[in-house]
Amino acid sequence: MKPTLVVNPGDDGVFAGFAQVLVEHGAWSINELERRLRAVYPRAAVHARELAAEPTLIWYVYREGRWVATAHSAHDAGGIHLDARSAG
C-alpha cells in the first residue's frame, strides 16, 4: 500500500511534489524515502503515523527534519521566508 504523505512545510510545493514522485518511483519504505530525499534536502526526515486500527498508511515528511512554520505564518510572525531551495 502506498502511503499518504503529510508534508511540512505545507507551502513548499516543490518539496511535496518531489517526495510524491519518489514514492511513485519505488521509495516504498520510510528509510528509502528519507535516503532519497536527503540527496537534495540533507535535513529531511520521514516518520510514520502510528495510530491503532488506522486503515491507511500515513507518513509525515519534514523538509527541515522537524516541523517548521509555513512561509505565510513565519512572515506574519516576523520570521524568515521559507522557500523550495535545498538546504545543501
PDB file of N, CA, C and O in Angstrom:
ATOM      1  N   MET A   1       0.832  -1.173   0.000  1.00  0.00           N
ATOM      2  CA  MET A   1       0.000   0.000   0.000  1.00  0.00           C
ATOM      3  C   MET A   1       0.880   1.241   0.000  1.00  0.00           C
ATOM      4  O   MET A   1       1.783   1.366   0.828  1.00  0.00           O
ATOM      5  N   LYS A   2       0.621   2.156  -0.925  1.00  0.00           N
ATOM      6  CA  LYS A   2       1.372   3.414  -0.959  1.00  0.00           C
ATOM      7  C   LYS A   2       0.871   4.342   0.145  1.00  0.00           C
ATOM      8  O   LYS A   2      -0.326   4.392   0.426  1.00  0.00           O
ATOM      9  N   PRO A   3       1.790   5.073   0.766  1.00  0.00           N
ATOM     10  CA  PRO A   3       1.392   5.952   1.862  1.00  0.00           C
ATOM     11  C   PRO A   3       0.786   7.259   1.356  1.00  0.00           C
ATOM     12  O   PRO A   3       1.026   7.691   0.229  1.00  0.00           O
ATOM     13  N   THR A   4       0.001   7.864   2.224  1.00  0.00           N
ATOM     14  CA  THR A   4      -0.419   9.248   2.056  1.00  0.00           C
ATOM     15  C   THR A   4       0.648  10.088   2.730  1.00  0.00           C
ATOM     16  O   THR A   4       1.014   9.822   3.875  1.00  0.00           O
ATOM     17  N   LEU A   5       1.153  11.101   2.033  1.00  0.00           N
ATOM     18  CA  LEU A   5       2.205  11.947   2.590  1.00  0.00           C
ATOM     19  C   LEU A   5       1.612  13.224   3.172  1.00  0.00           C
ATOM     20  O   LEU A   5       0.790  13.885   2.537  1.00  0.00           O
ATOM     21  N   VAL A   6       2.033  13.558   4.370  1.00  0.00           N
ATOM     22  CA  VAL A   6       1.710  14.840   5.001  1.00  0.00           C
ATOM     23  C   VAL A   6       3.038  15.576   5.052  1.00  0.00           C
ATOM     24  O   VAL A   6       3.927  15.213   5.822  1.00  0.00           O
ATOM     25  N   VAL A   7       3.171  16.610   4.232  1.00  0.00           N
ATOM     26  CA  VAL A   7       4.465  17.252   4.009  1.00  0.00           C
ATOM     27  C   VAL A   7       4.554  18.585   4.744  1.00  0.00           C
ATOM     28  O   VAL A   7       3.599  19.361   4.771  1.00  0.00           O
ATOM     29  N   ASN A   8       5.708  18.832   5.335  1.00  0.00           N
ATOM     30  CA  ASN A   8       5.972  20.094   6.019  1.00  0.00           C
ATOM     31  C   ASN A   8       7.304  20.653   5.544  1.00  0.00           C
ATOM     32  O   ASN A   8       8.291  19.919   5.515  1.00  0.00           O
ATOM     33  N   PRO A   9       7.368  21.932   5.169  1.00  0.00           N
ATOM     34  CA  PRO A   9       6.286  22.904   5.259  1.00  0.00           C
ATOM     35  C   PRO A   9       5.234  22.687   4.168  1.00  0.00           C
ATOM     36  O   PRO A   9       5.537  22.275   3.048  1.00  0.00           O
ATOM     37  N   GLY A  10       4.014  22.976   4.536  1.00  0.00           N
ATOM     38  CA  GLY A  10       2.891  22.722   3.657  1.00  0.00           C
ATOM     39  C   GLY A  10       2.819  23.595   2.426  1.00  0.00           C
ATOM     40  O   GLY A  10       2.095  23.280   1.482  1.00  0.00           O
ATOM     41  N   ASP A  11       3.556  24.682   2.424  1.00  0.00           N
ATOM     42  CA  ASP A  11       3.501  25.589   1.265  1.00  0.00           C
ATOM     43  C   ASP A  11       4.674  25.394   0.301  1.00  0.00           C
ATOM     44  O   ASP A  11       4.851  26.192  -0.619  1.00  0.00           O
ATOM     45  N   ASP A  12       5.467  24.355   0.497  1.00  0.00           N
ATOM     46  CA  ASP A  12       6.593  24.083  -0.402  1.00  0.00           C
ATOM     47  C   ASP A  12       6.172  23.002  -1.395  1.00  0.00           C
ATOM     48  O   ASP A  12       6.434  21.817  -1.190  1.00  0.00           O
ATOM     49  N   GLY A  13       5.526  23.422  -2.456  1.00  0.00           N
ATOM     50  CA  GLY A  13       5.028  22.505  -3.469  1.00  0.00           C
ATOM     51  C   GLY A  13       6.118  21.728  -4.173  1.00  0.00           C
ATOM     52  O   GLY A  13       5.892  20.586  -4.575  1.00  0.00           O
ATOM     53  N   VAL A  14       7.288  22.309  -4.332  1.00  0.00           N
ATOM     54  CA  VAL A  14       8.400  21.616  -4.986  1.00  0.00           C
ATOM     55  C   VAL A  14       8.839  20.423  -4.127  1.00  0.00           C
ATOM     56  O   VAL A  14       9.025  19.318  -4.636  1.00  0.00           O
ATOM     57  N   PHE A  15       9.001  20.654  -2.837  1.00  0.00           N
ATOM     58  CA  PHE A  15       9.392  19.568  -1.936  1.00  0.00           C
ATOM     59  C   PHE A  15       8.314  18.488  -1.887  1.00  0.00           C
ATOM     60  O   PHE A  15       8.623  17.299  -1.969  1.00  0.00           O
ATOM     61  N   ALA A  16       7.063  18.893  -1.757  1.00  0.00           N
ATOM     62  CA  ALA A  16       5.953  17.934  -1.708  1.00  0.00           C
ATOM     63  C   ALA A  16       5.891  17.107  -2.986  1.00  0.00           C
ATOM     64  O   ALA A  16       5.725  15.888  -2.938  1.00  0.00           O
ATOM     65  N   GLY A  17       6.025  17.776  -4.124  1.00  0.00           N
ATOM     66  CA  GLY A  17       5.994  17.073  -5.402  1.00  0.00           C
ATOM     67  C   GLY A  17       7.145  16.101  -5.548  1.00  0.00           C
ATOM     68  O   GLY A  17       6.969  14.997  -6.062  1.00  0.00           O
ATOM     69  N   PHE A  18       8.324  16.503  -5.098  1.00  0.00           N
ATOM     70  CA  PHE A  18       9.499  15.636  -5.162  1.00  0.00           C
ATOM     71  C   PHE A  18       9.290  14.381  -4.311  1.00  0.00           C
ATOM     72  O   PHE A  18       9.585  13.269  -4.749  1.00  0.00           O
ATOM     73  N   ALA A  19       8.783  14.568  -3.101  1.00  0.00           N
ATOM     74  CA  ALA A  19       8.532  13.421  -2.224  1.00  0.00           C
ATOM     75  C   ALA A  19       7.519  12.470  -2.856  1.00  0.00           C
ATOM     76  O   ALA A  19       7.689  11.253  -2.798  1.00  0.00           O
ATOM     77  N   GLN A  20       6.469  13.020  -3.457  1.00  0.00           N
ATOM     78  CA  GLN A  20       5.456  12.184  -4.083  1.00  0.00           C
ATOM     79  C   GLN A  20       6.029  11.409  -5.269  1.00  0.00           C
ATOM     80  O   GLN A  20       5.730  10.227  -5.440  1.00  0.00           O
ATOM     81  N   VAL A  21       6.842  12.062  -6.080  1.00  0.00           N
ATOM     82  CA  VAL A  21       7.466  11.392  -7.226  1.00  0.00           C
ATOM     83  C   VAL A  21       8.360  10.248  -6.746  1.00  0.00           C
ATOM     84  O   VAL A  21       8.379   9.178  -7.353  1.00  0.00           O
ATOM     85  N   LEU A  22       9.097  10.473  -5.664  1.00  0.00           N
ATOM     86  CA  LEU A  22       9.957   9.411  -5.144  1.00  0.00           C
ATOM     87  C   LEU A  22       9.141   8.194  -4.724  1.00  0.00           C
ATOM     88  O   LEU A  22       9.539   7.060  -4.991  1.00  0.00           O
ATOM     89  N   VAL A  23       8.008   8.418  -4.072  1.00  0.00           N
ATOM     90  CA  VAL A  23       7.150   7.300  -3.677  1.00  0.00           C
ATOM     91  C   VAL A  23       6.600   6.591  -4.915  1.00  0.00           C
ATOM     92  O   VAL A  23       6.570   5.362  -4.973  1.00  0.00           O
ATOM     93  N   GLU A  24       6.170   7.371  -5.895  1.00  0.00           N
ATOM     94  CA  GLU A  24       5.617   6.785  -7.114  1.00  0.00           C
ATOM     95  C   GLU A  24       6.658   5.981  -7.896  1.00  0.00           C
ATOM     96  O   GLU A  24       6.311   5.118  -8.702  1.00  0.00           O
ATOM     97  N   HIS A  25       7.937   6.274  -7.649  1.00  0.00           N
ATOM     98  CA  HIS A  25       9.007   5.575  -8.353  1.00  0.00           C
ATOM     99  C   HIS A  25       9.789   4.634  -7.441  1.00  0.00           C
ATOM    100  O   HIS A  25      10.983   4.417  -7.649  1.00  0.00           O
ATOM    101  N   GLY A  26       9.123   4.075  -6.433  1.00  0.00           N
ATOM    102  CA  GLY A  26       9.726   2.983  -5.703  1.00  0.00           C
ATOM    103  C   GLY A  26      10.229   3.220  -4.301  1.00  0.00           C
ATOM    104  O   GLY A  26      10.715   2.279  -3.675  1.00  0.00           O
ATOM    105  N   ALA A  27      10.140   4.429  -3.772  1.00  0.00           N
ATOM    106  CA  ALA A  27      10.573   4.662  -2.393  1.00  0.00           C
ATOM    107  C   ALA A  27       9.418   4.261  -1.471  1.00  0.00           C
ATOM    108  O   ALA A  27       8.676   5.111  -0.980  1.00  0.00           O
ATOM    109  N   TRP A  28       9.279   2.941  -1.244  1.00  0.00           N
ATOM    110  CA  TRP A  28       8.119   2.428  -0.526  1.00  0.00           C
ATOM    111  C   TRP A  28       8.390   2.086   0.922  1.00  0.00           C
ATOM    112  O   TRP A  28       7.565   1.449   1.577  1.00  0.00           O
ATOM    113  N   SER A  29       9.531   2.501   1.424  1.00  0.00           N
ATOM    114  CA  SER A  29       9.794   2.370   2.858  1.00  0.00           C
ATOM    115  C   SER A  29      10.212   3.744   3.373  1.00  0.00           C
ATOM    116  O   SER A  29      10.684   4.593   2.617  1.00  0.00           O
ATOM    117  N   ILE A  30      10.030   3.938   4.661  1.00  0.00           N
ATOM    118  CA  ILE A  30      10.413   5.212   5.274  1.00  0.00           C
ATOM    119  C   ILE A  30      11.898   5.471   5.079  1.00  0.00           C
ATOM    120  O   ILE A  30      12.294   6.578   4.714  1.00  0.00           O
ATOM    121  N   ASN A  31      12.711   4.472   5.315  1.00  0.00           N
ATOM    122  CA  ASN A  31      14.160   4.645   5.179  1.00  0.00           C
ATOM    123  C   ASN A  31      14.558   4.988   3.748  1.00  0.00           C
ATOM    124  O   ASN A  31      15.422   5.838   3.529  1.00  0.00           O
ATOM    125  N   GLU A  32      13.930   4.331   2.773  1.00  0.00           N
ATOM    126  CA  GLU A  32      14.259   4.599   1.362  1.00  0.00           C
ATOM    127  C   GLU A  32      13.838   6.011   0.962  1.00  0.00           C
ATOM    128  O   GLU A  32      14.595   6.717   0.297  1.00  0.00           O
ATOM    129  N   LEU A  33      12.641   6.424   1.359  1.00  0.00           N
ATOM    130  CA  LEU A  33      12.198   7.778   1.023  1.00  0.00           C
ATOM    131  C   LEU A  33      13.112   8.815   1.665  1.00  0.00           C
ATOM    132  O   LEU A  33      13.521   9.774   1.011  1.00  0.00           O
ATOM    133  N   GLU A  34      13.428   8.625   2.925  1.00  0.00           N
ATOM    134  CA  GLU A  34      14.303   9.576   3.613  1.00  0.00           C
ATOM    135  C   GLU A  34      15.677   9.638   2.944  1.00  0.00           C
ATOM    136  O   GLU A  34      16.224  10.723   2.750  1.00  0.00           O
ATOM    137  N   ARG A  35      16.231   8.485   2.593  1.00  0.00           N
ATOM    138  CA  ARG A  35      17.551   8.448   1.938  1.00  0.00           C
ATOM    139  C   ARG A  35      17.520   9.215   0.623  1.00  0.00           C
ATOM    140  O   ARG A  35      18.423  10.004   0.342  1.00  0.00           O
ATOM    141  N   ARG A  36      16.492   8.989  -0.181  1.00  0.00           N
ATOM    142  CA  ARG A  36      16.402   9.668  -1.473  1.00  0.00           C
ATOM    143  C   ARG A  36      16.149  11.160  -1.314  1.00  0.00           C
ATOM    144  O   ARG A  36      16.714  11.964  -2.057  1.00  0.00           O
ATOM    145  N   LEU A  37      15.315  11.539  -0.364  1.00  0.00           N
ATOM    146  CA  LEU A  37      15.071  12.972  -0.126  1.00  0.00           C
ATOM    147  C   LEU A  37      16.356  13.686   0.279  1.00  0.00           C
ATOM    148  O   LEU A  37      16.607  14.813  -0.148  1.00  0.00           O
ATOM    149  N   ARG A  38      17.160  13.033   1.096  1.00  0.00           N
ATOM    150  CA  ARG A  38      18.382  13.668   1.610  1.00  0.00           C
ATOM    151  C   ARG A  38      19.440  13.909   0.542  1.00  0.00           C
ATOM    152  O   ARG A  38      20.401  14.641   0.780  1.00  0.00           O
ATOM    153  N   ALA A  39      19.278  13.314  -0.613  1.00  0.00           N
ATOM    154  CA  ALA A  39      20.198  13.621  -1.713  1.00  0.00           C
ATOM    155  C   ALA A  39      20.048  15.090  -2.128  1.00  0.00           C
ATOM    156  O   ALA A  39      20.991  15.689  -2.644  1.00  0.00           O
ATOM    157  N   VAL A  40      18.880  15.660  -1.906  1.00  0.00           N
ATOM    158  CA  VAL A  40      18.609  17.061  -2.271  1.00  0.00           C
ATOM    159  C   VAL A  40      18.358  17.914  -1.034  1.00  0.00           C
ATOM    160  O   VAL A  40      18.761  19.077  -0.989  1.00  0.00           O
ATOM    161  N   TYR A  41      17.700  17.349  -0.035  1.00  0.00           N
ATOM    162  CA  TYR A  41      17.350  18.057   1.204  1.00  0.00           C
ATOM    163  C   TYR A  41      18.019  17.325   2.373  1.00  0.00           C
ATOM    164  O   TYR A  41      17.410  16.423   2.947  1.00  0.00           O
ATOM    165  N   PRO A  42      19.239  17.683   2.736  1.00  0.00           N
ATOM    166  CA  PRO A  42      20.030  16.916   3.708  1.00  0.00           C
ATOM    167  C   PRO A  42      19.398  16.740   5.083  1.00  0.00           C
ATOM    168  O   PRO A  42      19.736  15.791   5.791  1.00  0.00           O
ATOM    169  N   ARG A  43      18.497  17.619   5.475  1.00  0.00           N
ATOM    170  CA  ARG A  43      17.881  17.511   6.803  1.00  0.00           C
ATOM    171  C   ARG A  43      16.530  16.800   6.776  1.00  0.00           C
ATOM    172  O   ARG A  43      15.882  16.683   7.816  1.00  0.00           O
ATOM    173  N   ALA A  44      16.094  16.325   5.619  1.00  0.00           N
ATOM    174  CA  ALA A  44      14.769  15.703   5.505  1.00  0.00           C
ATOM    175  C   ALA A  44      14.618  14.525   6.458  1.00  0.00           C
ATOM    176  O   ALA A  44      15.568  13.788   6.723  1.00  0.00           O
ATOM    177  N   ALA A  45      13.395  14.369   6.967  1.00  0.00           N
ATOM    178  CA  ALA A  45      13.074  13.246   7.847  1.00  0.00           C
ATOM    179  C   ALA A  45      11.676  12.742   7.511  1.00  0.00           C
ATOM    180  O   ALA A  45      10.806  13.514   7.106  1.00  0.00           O
ATOM    181  N   VAL A  46      11.472  11.442   7.684  1.00  0.00           N
ATOM    182  CA  VAL A  46      10.182  10.815   7.403  1.00  0.00           C
ATOM    183  C   VAL A  46       9.807   9.963   8.606  1.00  0.00           C
ATOM    184  O   VAL A  46      10.618   9.177   9.096  1.00  0.00           O
ATOM    185  N   HIS A  47       8.577  10.120   9.078  1.00  0.00           N
ATOM    186  CA  HIS A  47       8.077   9.356  10.219  1.00  0.00           C
ATOM    187  C   HIS A  47       6.695   8.808   9.905  1.00  0.00           C
ATOM    188  O   HIS A  47       5.890   9.481   9.262  1.00  0.00           O
ATOM    189  N   ALA A  48       6.421   7.611  10.347  1.00  0.00           N
ATOM    190  CA  ALA A  48       5.101   7.009  10.165  1.00  0.00           C
ATOM    191  C   ALA A  48       4.158   7.510  11.251  1.00  0.00           C
ATOM    192  O   ALA A  48       4.557   7.693  12.401  1.00  0.00           O
ATOM    193  N   ARG A  49       2.897   7.729  10.868  1.00  0.00           N
ATOM    194  CA  ARG A  49       1.868   7.987  11.873  1.00  0.00           C
ATOM    195  C   ARG A  49       1.373   6.617  12.306  1.00  0.00           C
ATOM    196  O   ARG A  49       0.937   5.815  11.480  1.00  0.00           O
ATOM    197  N   GLU A  50       1.441   6.359  13.574  1.00  0.00           N
ATOM    198  CA  GLU A  50       1.097   5.040  14.088  1.00  0.00           C
ATOM    199  C   GLU A  50      -0.077   5.136  15.045  1.00  0.00           C
ATOM    200  O   GLU A  50       0.100   5.238  16.259  1.00  0.00           O
ATOM    201  N   LEU A  51      -1.285   5.102  14.480  1.00  0.00           N
ATOM    202  CA  LEU A  51      -2.496   5.109  15.282  1.00  0.00           C
ATOM    203  C   LEU A  51      -3.149   3.734  15.187  1.00  0.00           C
ATOM    204  O   LEU A  51      -3.246   3.161  14.101  1.00  0.00           O
ATOM    205  N   ALA A  52      -3.584   3.219  16.298  1.00  0.00           N
ATOM    206  CA  ALA A  52      -4.192   1.886  16.326  1.00  0.00           C
ATOM    207  C   ALA A  52      -5.390   1.815  15.400  1.00  0.00           C
ATOM    208  O   ALA A  52      -6.246   2.699  15.403  1.00  0.00           O
ATOM    209  N   ALA A  53      -5.443   0.762  14.614  1.00  0.00           N
ATOM    210  CA  ALA A  53      -6.573   0.440  13.725  1.00  0.00           C
ATOM    211  C   ALA A  53      -6.811   1.477  12.626  1.00  0.00           C
ATOM    212  O   ALA A  53      -7.907   1.541  12.067  1.00  0.00           O
ATOM    213  N   GLU A  54      -5.816   2.274  12.316  1.00  0.00           N
ATOM    214  CA  GLU A  54      -5.987   3.230  11.218  1.00  0.00           C
ATOM    215  C   GLU A  54      -5.867   2.467   9.900  1.00  0.00           C
ATOM    216  O   GLU A  54      -4.893   1.745   9.691  1.00  0.00           O
ATOM    217  N   PRO A  55      -6.855   2.622   9.006  1.00  0.00           N
ATOM    218  CA  PRO A  55      -6.864   1.813   7.780  1.00  0.00           C
ATOM    219  C   PRO A  55      -5.912   2.293   6.690  1.00  0.00           C
ATOM    220  O   PRO A  55      -5.701   1.577   5.711  1.00  0.00           O
ATOM    221  N   THR A  56      -5.339   3.467   6.830  1.00  0.00           N
ATOM    222  CA  THR A  56      -4.449   3.989   5.798  1.00  0.00           C
ATOM    223  C   THR A  56      -3.037   4.145   6.353  1.00  0.00           C
ATOM    224  O   THR A  56      -2.830   4.245   7.562  1.00  0.00           O
ATOM    225  N   LEU A  57      -2.079   4.164   5.441  1.00  0.00           N
ATOM    226  CA  LEU A  57      -0.676   4.358   5.778  1.00  0.00           C
ATOM    227  C   LEU A  57      -0.350   5.837   5.568  1.00  0.00           C
ATOM    228  O   LEU A  57      -0.460   6.347   4.453  1.00  0.00           O
ATOM    229  N   ILE A  58       0.051   6.521   6.636  1.00  0.00           N
ATOM    230  CA  ILE A  58       0.340   7.952   6.559  1.00  0.00           C
ATOM    231  C   ILE A  58       1.757   8.197   7.056  1.00  0.00           C
ATOM    232  O   ILE A  58       2.142   7.752   8.137  1.00  0.00           O
ATOM    233  N   TRP A  59       2.533   8.925   6.226  1.00  0.00           N
ATOM    234  CA  TRP A  59       3.892   9.302   6.597  1.00  0.00           C
ATOM    235  C   TRP A  59       3.984  10.822   6.680  1.00  0.00           C
ATOM    236  O   TRP A  59       3.488  11.534   5.806  1.00  0.00           O
ATOM    237  N   TYR A  60       4.622  11.307   7.734  1.00  0.00           N
ATOM    238  CA  TYR A  60       4.933  12.731   7.861  1.00  0.00           C
ATOM    239  C   TYR A  60       6.319  12.945   7.261  1.00  0.00           C
ATOM    240  O   TYR A  60       7.271  12.249   7.615  1.00  0.00           O
ATOM    241  N   VAL A  61       6.424  13.899   6.365  1.00  0.00           N
ATOM    242  CA  VAL A  61       7.668  14.156   5.639  1.00  0.00           C
ATOM    243  C   VAL A  61       8.079  15.600   5.938  1.00  0.00           C
ATOM    244  O   VAL A  61       7.386  16.543   5.559  1.00  0.00           O
ATOM    245  N   TYR A  62       9.196  15.756   6.609  1.00  0.00           N
ATOM    246  CA  TYR A  62       9.673  17.067   7.055  1.00  0.00           C
ATOM    247  C   TYR A  62      10.908  17.482   6.263  1.00  0.00           C
ATOM    248  O   TYR A  62      11.923  16.787   6.287  1.00  0.00           O
ATOM    249  N   ARG A  63      10.827  18.592   5.574  1.00  0.00           N
ATOM    250  CA  ARG A  63      11.965  19.093   4.797  1.00  0.00           C
ATOM    251  C   ARG A  63      13.139  19.453   5.694  1.00  0.00           C
ATOM    252  O   ARG A  63      14.288  19.190   5.337  1.00  0.00           O
ATOM    253  N   GLU A  64      12.875  20.044   6.843  1.00  0.00           N
ATOM    254  CA  GLU A  64      13.934  20.507   7.734  1.00  0.00           C
ATOM    255  C   GLU A  64      14.218  19.528   8.875  1.00  0.00           C
ATOM    256  O   GLU A  64      14.940  19.870   9.812  1.00  0.00           O
ATOM    257  N   GLY A  65      13.664  18.323   8.810  1.00  0.00           N
ATOM    258  CA  GLY A  65      13.885  17.330   9.847  1.00  0.00           C
ATOM    259  C   GLY A  65      12.960  17.473  11.036  1.00  0.00           C
ATOM    260  O   GLY A  65      12.985  16.642  11.944  1.00  0.00           O
ATOM    261  N   ARG A  66      12.153  18.503  11.042  1.00  0.00           N
ATOM    262  CA  ARG A  66      11.205  18.795  12.115  1.00  0.00           C
ATOM    263  C   ARG A  66      10.126  19.713  11.560  1.00  0.00           C
ATOM    264  O   ARG A  66      10.262  20.236  10.453  1.00  0.00           O
ATOM    265  N   TRP A  67       9.071  19.909  12.313  1.00  0.00           N
ATOM    266  CA  TRP A  67       8.009  20.808  11.880  1.00  0.00           C
ATOM    267  C   TRP A  67       8.526  22.240  11.865  1.00  0.00           C
ATOM    268  O   TRP A  67       9.190  22.679  12.804  1.00  0.00           O
ATOM    269  N   VAL A  68       8.220  22.962  10.798  1.00  0.00           N
ATOM    270  CA  VAL A  68       8.512  24.394  10.713  1.00  0.00           C
ATOM    271  C   VAL A  68       7.259  25.100  10.218  1.00  0.00           C
ATOM    272  O   VAL A  68       6.430  24.509   9.526  1.00  0.00           O
ATOM    273  N   ALA A  69       7.135  26.353  10.574  1.00  0.00           N
ATOM    274  CA  ALA A  69       6.005  27.159  10.123  1.00  0.00           C
ATOM    275  C   ALA A  69       6.072  27.358   8.618  1.00  0.00           C
ATOM    276  O   ALA A  69       7.156  27.359   8.036  1.00  0.00           O
ATOM    277  N   THR A  70       4.922  27.524   7.991  1.00  0.00           N
ATOM    278  CA  THR A  70       4.906  27.835   6.568  1.00  0.00           C
ATOM    279  C   THR A  70       5.421  29.249   6.370  1.00  0.00           C
ATOM    280  O   THR A  70       5.482  30.028   7.321  1.00  0.00           O
ATOM    281  N   ALA A  71       5.786  29.581   5.158  1.00  0.00           N
ATOM    282  CA  ALA A  71       6.310  30.916   4.865  1.00  0.00           C
ATOM    283  C   ALA A  71       5.297  31.979   5.259  1.00  0.00           C
ATOM    284  O   ALA A  71       5.664  33.024   5.797  1.00  0.00           O
ATOM    285  N   HIS A  72       4.032  31.716   4.995  1.00  0.00           N
ATOM    286  CA  HIS A  72       2.989  32.693   5.309  1.00  0.00           C
ATOM    287  C   HIS A  72       2.916  32.938   6.807  1.00  0.00           C
ATOM    288  O   HIS A  72       2.896  34.092   7.234  1.00  0.00           O
ATOM    289  N   SER A  73       2.874  31.892   7.613  1.00  0.00           N
ATOM    290  CA  SER A  73       2.776  32.077   9.058  1.00  0.00           C
ATOM    291  C   SER A  73       4.080  32.624   9.633  1.00  0.00           C
ATOM    292  O   SER A  73       4.045  33.398  10.589  1.00  0.00           O
ATOM    293  N   ALA A  74       5.232  32.240   9.073  1.00  0.00           N
ATOM    294  CA  ALA A  74       6.508  32.783   9.548  1.00  0.00           C
ATOM    295  C   ALA A  74       6.591  34.270   9.236  1.00  0.00           C
ATOM    296  O   ALA A  74       7.078  35.050  10.055  1.00  0.00           O
ATOM    297  N   HIS A  75       6.119  34.668   8.055  1.00  0.00           N
ATOM    298  CA  HIS A  75       6.143  36.076   7.683  1.00  0.00           C
ATOM    299  C   HIS A  75       5.255  36.877   8.630  1.00  0.00           C
ATOM    300  O   HIS A  75       5.651  37.948   9.092  1.00  0.00           O
ATOM    301  N   ASP A  76       4.068  36.374   8.921  1.00  0.00           N
ATOM    302  CA  ASP A  76       3.142  37.060   9.819  1.00  0.00           C
ATOM    303  C   ASP A  76       3.735  37.230  11.212  1.00  0.00           C
ATOM    304  O   ASP A  76       3.448  38.208  11.903  1.00  0.00           O
ATOM    305  N   ALA A  77       4.571  36.263  11.621  1.00  0.00           N
ATOM    306  CA  ALA A  77       5.170  36.304  12.944  1.00  0.00           C
ATOM    307  C   ALA A  77       6.511  37.029  12.933  1.00  0.00           C
ATOM    308  O   ALA A  77       7.200  37.065  13.953  1.00  0.00           O
ATOM    309  N   GLY A  78       6.888  37.601  11.806  1.00  0.00           N
ATOM    310  CA  GLY A  78       8.152  38.298  11.702  1.00  0.00           C
ATOM    311  C   GLY A  78       9.330  37.386  11.479  1.00  0.00           C
ATOM    312  O   GLY A  78      10.477  37.799  11.648  1.00  0.00           O
ATOM    313  N   GLY A  79       9.066  36.149  11.101  1.00  0.00           N
ATOM    314  CA  GLY A  79      10.132  35.165  10.891  1.00  0.00           C
ATOM    315  C   GLY A  79      10.705  35.251   9.494  1.00  0.00           C
ATOM    316  O   GLY A  79      10.413  36.179   8.741  1.00  0.00           O
ATOM    317  N   ILE A  80      11.517  34.280   9.162  1.00  0.00           N
ATOM    318  CA  ILE A  80      12.153  34.239   7.859  1.00  0.00           C
ATOM    319  C   ILE A  80      11.213  33.632   6.829  1.00  0.00           C
ATOM    320  O   ILE A  80      10.286  32.904   7.182  1.00  0.00           O
ATOM    321  N   HIS A  81      11.450  33.926   5.565  1.00  0.00           N
ATOM    322  CA  HIS A  81      10.677  33.348   4.480  1.00  0.00           C
ATOM    323  C   HIS A  81      11.317  32.033   4.084  1.00  0.00           C
ATOM    324  O   HIS A  81      12.516  31.965   3.818  1.00  0.00           O
ATOM    325  N   LEU A  82      10.484  30.969   4.047  1.00  0.00           N
ATOM    326  CA  LEU A  82      10.960  29.659   3.635  1.00  0.00           C
ATOM    327  C   LEU A  82      10.635  29.470   2.167  1.00  0.00           C
ATOM    328  O   LEU A  82       9.587  29.914   1.697  1.00  0.00           O
ATOM    329  N   ASP A  83      11.528  28.813   1.438  1.00  0.00           N
ATOM    330  CA  ASP A  83      11.242  28.544   0.036  1.00  0.00           C
ATOM    331  C   ASP A  83      11.678  27.143  -0.317  1.00  0.00           C
ATOM    332  O   ASP A  83      12.073  26.372   0.558  1.00  0.00           O
ATOM    333  N   ALA A  84      11.611  26.805  -1.591  1.00  0.00           N
ATOM    334  CA  ALA A  84      11.846  25.431  -2.030  1.00  0.00           C
ATOM    335  C   ALA A  84      13.310  25.121  -2.313  1.00  0.00           C
ATOM    336  O   ALA A  84      13.608  24.028  -2.794  1.00  0.00           O
ATOM    337  N   ARG A  85      14.209  26.008  -2.043  1.00  0.00           N
ATOM    338  CA  ARG A  85      15.622  25.697  -2.278  1.00  0.00           C
ATOM    339  C   ARG A  85      16.103  24.656  -1.295  1.00  0.00           C
ATOM    340  O   ARG A  85      15.666  24.629  -0.145  1.00  0.00           O
ATOM    341  N   SER A  86      16.994  23.807  -1.740  1.00  0.00           N
ATOM    342  CA  SER A  86      17.513  22.768  -0.859  1.00  0.00           C
ATOM    343  C   SER A  86      18.400  23.396   0.205  1.00  0.00           C
ATOM    344  O   SER A  86      18.926  24.496   0.039  1.00  0.00           O
ATOM    345  N   ALA A  87      18.548  22.671   1.290  1.00  0.00           N
ATOM    346  CA  ALA A  87      19.368  23.150   2.389  1.00  0.00           C
ATOM    347  C   ALA A  87      20.862  22.982   2.084  1.00  0.00           C
ATOM    348  O   ALA A  87      21.710  23.502   2.808  1.00  0.00           O
ATOM    349  N   GLY A  88      21.165  22.270   1.033  1.00  0.00           N
ATOM    350  CA  GLY A  88      22.566  21.994   0.698  1.00  0.00           C
ATOM    351  C   GLY A  88      23.085  23.008  -0.132  1.00  0.00           C
ATOM    352  O   GLY A  88      24.252  22.951  -0.520  1.00  0.00           O
TER     353      GLY A  88
END
